Amino acid sequence: LKNDEEDWLQEAMASLVYLSHSSPEDM
């Protein structure tokens, strides 16, 4: 479960960073 949680966390953080960098004004 820890591995799955880490994968989800990294994926979620990557998505947030990508969104914040691609369209910070929208955020």
PyMOL commands that set and color helices and strands:
alter all, ss='L'
color gray80, all
select helices_A, chain A and resi 2-22
alter helices_A, ss='H'
color red, helices_A
deselect
rebuild
show_as cartoon
